[in-house]
Amino acid sequence: MKKLLLIIFSVFLAASFGYSQIHIIDDFENDLGHFKNTHPRYSGSSIGFNYHSLGVDSSTSFRGEASMHFVLTDDPASTAAWVMRFISGTAAALSQNDTLGSVGYIGYALKAIGGRDSVYCSIAVDAPATAELGTKREIIRDGNWYLYQWNLADTSEWTAWLTASANGIIEDPVSVDALTLFAPDATPDIEIWIDYLVWNPGGEVPVELVSFASTVDGNNIELRWVTGTETNNAGFEIQRKAEGGSFEKIGFVEGRGTTTEMNIYTFNDQVDRAGKYSYRLKQIDYDGTYEFSKIIEVEVIAIPGKYALAQNYPNPFNPATMISYFLPEAGKVTLTVFNMLGEKVADLVNELQESGSYKVNFDASNLSSGTYIYTLNVNGKVFSKKMQLIK
């Protein structure tokens, strides 16, 4: 597929697939780039709204560390529908815009909250002599990042706009005229972030795989991922690796082929031994080509009917670490720490406990660097692991 847009859940996993040919027009990492000498109402053709809070936001981005942010509010003095023409460059500096070609795809990532239905975004190109407007895309306003893109060579995606010389055909030399937005009059306030304005001369702008999440409940692991767009996606092969092992296929989830709709995928796995496990997705196209996601790791402590003592985390540590264990039944529990001479240095637990999972913090501030052994003793069963204190 090579073109996935995944919505962020809990684990951020940036991955880059074939970005060498991508031309980044603006990434808004340090400033507003080509838009720093202008604003959403700079153009006389922008009507129906006012803007606020224009600037760089380093708290969110589609790719990198920052994005462009602004808020649009209705203009009470106007009854016109909103038209935003956020010009790239100024009248005196259009020649400083990047020169692009008339093939490939152009697009940008956008995140929005607020507003209402029937708010659309687009892009105008062919500046400065003419302005061709891309097909309007309805904005998804759920607070997640989505990529909107247009095929420069597809005349069905472009219409003449604003200038008499415009003809709906993208012709060299090409540059960005403006980012555009359209909304009905009296639209409620809408907050917008824009990032990763790019041109890909080789085809569609590939979208990053930006998240892949898991949850653990006992010995059950749920994997969850969400796609915003898919192209020729046959599906996802789920692969798992145990500690000291290699990746093996444990399942397959069919993809949605080609779609611009958001799709949620889940896969449930069950393991029979406590320990750390690694998971990855192998996304496969209909033609057999494939790409791997980043790897996520989970730790399983609780196996039904079995006692478990997990490796402390972090390890090595300084000065505190967490020790976890699981009891399948109630019993008298002691959790003790020894040095390598067998001398007891700490009593962490000494009490009756019900069945369940437990976590105990161990603070070694008064101990010197070295290797220590922690031992769980319950119902006549003894479990021990080593941990390393480094000061």
N, C-alpha and C positions, 0 to 999 in steps of 0.2 A: 504493500500500500504506500509506504514511504510518505504518507500525508495523513497524520493523525493529529487531532486537537483534543487533548484530554483536560478535563476540568480538575482543578486542584482540590484534593481532599486533605489528607494529613501528611503525606510524605512527599516532599519536593524532590524530584529526580530529573534534572535536566539532561536531555540527550540530544545530540546533533546528528542528523542524517543527511549527508550530501549537501553541505552548505557552502562549498567552496565557490560556486558560481553566483551566489546570491550577492546582489549589490544593495547594501544598506544605505538608504537615502537619509533616514533619521532614526536614531535609537534613543534620543533624549536622555542619555546617560549624564551629561554635564549641563546642558542648557536646552533651549527649545529649538536648536538647530535652524533650519530654514524658516521657522515660524517665530523666531525671537524678535523680529522687527515688525511684527504684525499682530493681529488678534482676531477672534471670531467675527467681529463686526467691522473689520478694517475695510472690507469691500462695500461699495455703495449698493451692491446687489443683495447684501445681507439684510434681512428685514424680519420683523415680528417678534424678536427676542432681545434680551440683554444678556451679558456674560459677566461672570465673576470668578475669582480665585484662579486665574490663569497662572500656571507655573509648572515646575518639575516636582513630581512626587516620588520620593525615594522609598516609600513604604510598599509600593506594588509595581510590578512590571510583568510583561509577557515574556521577555527575554532580557537578561542583564539585571541592572540594579535600579532602574528608574523609568518613569513614563511621564508623558505630558498630561496635565489635568486641568479641567475647567468645569464650570457649572453654568448651564443655560436656564434662564427664567423668562417667563412670558413678559412681553412689553405691553403694559396696560394701555399705552397710548395708541396701540396698533391693533387692528382687527384682521391683519393679514396672516396667512399661514407662515410658519417659520421657513426661512431659507438661509442657511449658513454657508457662506463661501469663505473658508478660512484659508487665505492666500498663502502660498509658499513663496517667501521673499516679498519684497515690496516693488512698487512700480519702478524704482530706481535700481533694483538689484535682481530683477528676474534673470539676468544673464548669469547670475551666480548659482542658479539652480542646477542640479545635476542633469547632464545630458544622457538620455536613455535611448534604447532602440524601440522599434515598433513591433517587436515580437516578444513572446513570453507573457508572463503574468506580473501584474502590479497589485500590491495590497498592503494592508496594515491590520494590526491587532487593535481591538477596541473592547473596553469593558464599560458597562453602564448600569446605573441604578436610578429608580424614579421614572419620571415621564409617564407615558401611556402607550397603548397600541398605536400602530401606524406612524412610528418614528423610524425614518430611514436614513442610511448613510450611503455615500458614494464617493467618487474621486473624479476630479476633472484634470485632464492632461492635454498635451499638445501646446502648452504655453510657450512663448507669449503670443504667438500670432493667432492661434485659434484655441477654442476650448471644446473638447469632446467630453461628454458626461457618461460615466459608467452606469450600468443598470443599477437602480436603487435596491439596496438590501435592507430588509427590516432588521432593526437592531434588537438583539436579545438582551433584556434588561434584568438579568438575574445576578449581577455582581461577579460574573466570571469572564475570563478572557475568551474572545472568539476572533478568528481570522477571517477577514473579508477580502476577497481578491477578484480581479477581473482579467480576462484574456485580451491582451492588446490587439491580437490579430483577428478576433472574432467580431465582425461588424454588427452582429446582432446584440452585442453587449454595449454598444456605444450609440449615443445620439448627439446631434449638433446642439451646442449650448452657448448662449450669450452673444457670440460674435457672428457677423455676417459671413465670414470666411469658413466657419465651422461646417463640416460635412458628415460627421459621424464616422469618419475613417481616420485611424491613427497613422500619421505619416511622420517620417524622420525629418528633422531631429525632434525628439520627444522630451518633455520635462513635465514636472508636476505643476499644474496651475493652482489647485486648491483641494483641500479636504472639504467635503460637503455634507450637510445634514438637512433633512426636511421633516417638518412636523406640523400638525394642525394648529390653528390658533388656540390660545388658552391651554396649551399643553402644560401640565404640572412641571415643577423643577426637575431637571434631569442632570445627573452628575456623570461626567464622561472622562475616561482615561484612554489615551491613544499611545501606542508603542509600535516599534518594529515596522516602520514604513520602508518597504523593500521592493525591489524589482528582480525577477528571476528570468533571464533571457532564455533559459532552457526548458521552461514549462511551469507547471503550477508551483506556487511557493510552498515548499514542504513545511508542515507544521510540527513543532517540537512535541515529543512525548514528555510532558511535564509532570505527570503524577501517576502513581501506582501505589495503592494503599492496602493494608492488611489489618485484620483484627484477630485476636487469639482468645478463645474461650475453651479452657481445659486443653484437650488435645485436638480441638477443631480450629482450623484456620480458614478465615474467609478472605479471599482476594477480591478486590473491587477496583474497577477502572471504568472511565467514562470517555467516550469519543464524541467530539463535536462535528467532525467530518470524516468520511471514509471514501477511499477510491480503490476499486477492484480488490476489496478486502475479503479474502476467503475465510479468514478466521485467525484465532489465536491458539497456539499450542502452549500449554502451561507446563513449565519444567520446574523440578524441585531437586535440591541437592542437600543431603545430610552432611554433618561435619565429617571431614575426611573423605567424602565421596565425590562423585561427579554428577553433573546434571542429567536427569532422566525425564522423559515425557510421562506426565501423570494424567493428562486430559486434554481436551480440545473444545473450544467454544467457537461456534460459527460466527463469522462477521456479517455485516449488513450489505456487503457489496460496495456500491457507490451511493452515498447519501450525504446530505448536508444537515440531517437531523441529529440531535444529540441522542446518544445511546448509552445505556448503563449496562455494564457487564459484571457478573459475579461468578466466582468459582469457589467451592468448598472442598477443603482437603482435610483428611483425618490421619494422624500419625499414631504409631503404637509405641514410640519411645520418646522420653524426654530428651531435650537437647536443642541446639540451634539448627535452623533450617534456612536455606536460601531459595528464593523463587525468582523466576523471570518469565517474561512473555516472549514467544517467538511469533511475530506477526507475519502471516504468509499471504502473498498475493495469489490471484488466480493463475498467474503464469509461473508460479513456483518460487519466485524471488521472495526473500524474507529479510527481516531485521529483528534484532533483539532489543528488548527494553533494558533499562538499568536493573540491577539486582536489588531486591529488598530482603532483609533478614528478620526472622522472628525467633523467639525462644519459647519453647514449650516446657512448662514446668509440671503441669498436672496431667497425669495419665490415670484414668479411672481404675481404682483398685490397687494402685501402686504408690509407694512413698517416693518422694523426689526431693533432692537437694540440688539447687541450681548453683552454677558458678557465680561468685559475687560479681557485682558490677558497680563502678568500673573496677577493672583489674589490669595492670597495677593501679594503686590508688594512693591518695594523700589528701587529707588524713582520714576521710570517711568513705565507706562503701556500703552497699546494700546486699544483704543475704536473703534469698527467697527459698521457701520450701513448701511442700504440699503433703498434707496428711489425709489419707483415704478414710481414716477412722480416728476417733478420739483416743487420747492417751496422755501419759506423763511425758513431757518433752523437756529435754535439756539441749541447749545450743551453747557450745563452749569453744573458746579459741586457745590454742596452744602455740608455743614457739617451737623451733626445730629441736630443742633439747627435751621436749615433752612436758615442759612446765606450763601450767595453766596461767594465762594472762588476762582472761576475761570470761565472765559468765553472762551470756546474753539472754538466755531464756531458761527458766526453771519453774515449770508450772503445768497444770493440766490444761490441755487445749482440745477444742472440738475439731472435727474434720474440716478441711478447707485449706486455702492458700494463705501464707503468711509472709510478711516482709519485715526484716529487722535491720535497723541501721547500726553499723559498727564504727565507732569513732576511735581511731588509733593515735590520737594526738599525743598521748603520753608514752607511746612505744617508739622504738628505734626502727630504722629501715631493716627490711629482711623478709624472709618467707615465714608465713604462719599457716597453721592448719585449723580449720573450723570443723567441728564434729557435731552432727545431729544424732541424738540418742532418743528413741521412742519405741515403746512396746517391745523391747528386746532387740530392736534393729538399730544398727549403727552405720552412719554414712559420713564420709569425710572428704574434704577438698582442700587444695592449697590456694593461697592468695599471696600477693606480693605488695608490700608496703615500700614505697620509694619516696624519701623526703629530700 
